[in-house]
C-alpha cells in the first residue's frame, strides 16, 4: 500500500466532511479515538453518528498532510489543519496512529493541538 497516497486521500475526505467516503477508509469494526472520544467508539454506525455530529458543529477545515512513516501494522501521520473562523484562520497540528487491516483502518488514535 502507498501510505502517502492513502493518507492524502483520507485527509481530503476529512476536509470534504464526506462521511460515506470516510467510512470507506475504516473497517466495519474499527476503533476510533480522539480528544472528544477518549474511551473510543467502535464500528461504522457509531463512527458515522459521531462524524455527522462533529461535521455539523465545526467550521470548514482544510487538512494538509505533512509526513507519514510506516510502523508495524500501519502508519503514523502528521498533518496541519486550517480552520476557517469568522475572524480569520486558526491553525492546528495533528498526529494519527493508524493500524490497518488490509487496506482499511482497524484502529485510529488522533492527537491534536492548536498552533499560535
Backbone torsions as a table, in degrees:
resi	resn	phi	psi	omega
1	UNK	NA	139.0	174.6
2	UNK	-86.5	97.2	-174.5
3	UNK	-67.2	-28.9	177.1
4	UNK	-65.8	-42.9	177.9
5	UNK	-66.8	-44.8	178.2
6	UNK	-56.4	-49.7	-178.7
7	UNK	-61.9	-42.4	179.5
8	UNK	-61.5	-47.0	-179.6
9	UNK	-66.8	-38.6	179.7
10	UNK	-64.5	-46.5	178.1
11	UNK	-66.7	-31.9	175.6
12	UNK	-63.6	-37.8	177.1
13	UNK	-67.3	-36.1	174.1
14	UNK	-63.3	-44.3	178.9
15	UNK	-59.7	-42.2	-178.9
16	UNK	-75.4	-9.1	-174.8
17	UNK	53.6	41.9	-175.4
18	UNK	-95.2	90.9	-175.2
19	UNK	-60.1	-48.3	178.6
20	UNK	-59.0	-41.1	178.5
21	UNK	-64.2	-42.9	179.7
22	UNK	-62.6	-43.0	178.9
23	UNK	-60.0	-29.3	177.3
24	UNK	-65.9	-18.8	177.5
25	UNK	-86.1	-18.4	-173.5
26	UNK	-104.4	143.2	172.8
27	UNK	-65.5	152.9	-179.3
28	UNK	-55.1	-36.7	-176.8
29	UNK	-103.9	31.7	-176.5
30	UNK	-60.2	158.6	171.7
31	UNK	-119.8	124.6	-178.5
32	UNK	-121.6	133.1	177.7
33	UNK	-135.7	135.0	169.3
34	UNK	-144.8	-173.9	-176.2
35	UNK	-65.4	-17.5	176.7
36	UNK	-90.8	-16.0	-174.6
37	UNK	-132.0	52.3	-172.5
38	UNK	-54.1	-34.6	177.9
39	UNK	-77.7	-13.2	178.3
40	UNK	88.5	157.0	172.7
41	UNK	-126.1	145.3	-173.2
42	UNK	-121.0	131.4	171.8
43	UNK	93.0	159.1	-177.5
44	UNK	-60.1	-42.9	-176.0
45	UNK	-61.6	-46.3	-179.6
46	UNK	-67.5	-41.1	179.3
47	UNK	-64.8	-41.3	178.4
48	UNK	-58.9	-48.8	179.7
49	UNK	-61.8	-41.7	179.1
50	UNK	-63.8	-48.0	-178.3
51	UNK	-63.4	-41.4	178.7
52	UNK	-60.5	-43.2	177.8
53	UNK	-67.1	-43.3	179.5
54	UNK	-61.1	-49.1	-177.0
55	UNK	-67.6	-31.3	176.7
56	UNK	-70.3	-21.4	-175.1
57	UNK	-105.6	-1.3	-176.2
58	UNK	-117.5	149.8	177.5
59	UNK	-73.0	174.4	175.6
60	UNK	-56.4	136.3	-178.3
61	UNK	-133.9	131.4	-179.9
62	UNK	-113.8	115.6	-178.9
63	UNK	-94.2	131.4	179.6
64	UNK	-124.0	119.7	179.1
65	UNK	-62.3	143.3	174.8
66	UNK	-108.4	-65.8	179.9
67	UNK	-151.1	152.6	174.3
68	UNK	-132.9	152.3	173.7
69	UNK	-146.4	143.0	-178.1
70	UNK	-73.4	142.3	170.6
71	UNK	-131.0	168.8	177.8
72	UNK	-60.2	121.1	177.5
73	UNK	85.8	1.3	-178.4
74	UNK	173.4	-138.5	179.9
75	UNK	-157.4	165.0	170.8
76	UNK	-116.1	144.8	179.7
77	UNK	-140.3	138.4	174.8
78	UNK	-111.0	142.9	-177.1
79	UNK	-147.0	167.0	173.9
80	UNK	-119.5	153.7	179.9
81	UNK	-138.3	131.1	172.0
82	UNK	-100.4	123.2	-178.3
83	UNK	-107.1	118.5	-177.2
84	UNK	-80.2	103.4	179.0
85	UNK	-102.3	158.8	-179.9
86	UNK	-56.7	-30.7	-177.4
87	UNK	-101.5	13.5	179.2
88	UNK	135.2	-170.2	-176.7
89	UNK	-98.4	130.3	172.6
90	UNK	-102.1	143.0	-177.1
91	UNK	-114.0	144.8	-179.2
92	UNK	-137.5	147.7	172.3
93	UNK	-118.6	141.8	-178.5
94	UNK	-137.1	167.1	-178.5
95	UNK	-141.7	132.9	177.1
96	UNK	-117.2	133.9	165.8
97	UNK	-99.8	122.0	-175.3
98	UNK	-124.4	120.7	173.5
99	UNK	-107.0	129.3	-174.9
100	UNK	-103.9	151.3	167.9
101	UNK	-122.3	95.6	-171.8
102	UNK	69.7	-121.6	-179.8
103	UNK	-107.4	20.1	178.9
104	UNK	-122.1	151.3	-179.7
105	UNK	-79.1	119.8	178.0
106	UNK	-89.3	-38.4	179.6
107	UNK	-143.0	135.0	-179.8
108	UNK	-136.4	118.7	177.2
109	UNK	-118.8	126.8	-171.4
110	UNK	-116.6	135.4	175.9
111	UNK	-125.5	135.4	-178.9
112	UNK	-138.8	156.7	167.6
113	UNK	-151.6	151.3	-179.2
114	UNK	-78.9	147.1	177.4
115	UNK	-105.2	151.9	-179.7
116	UNK	-68.2	NA	NA
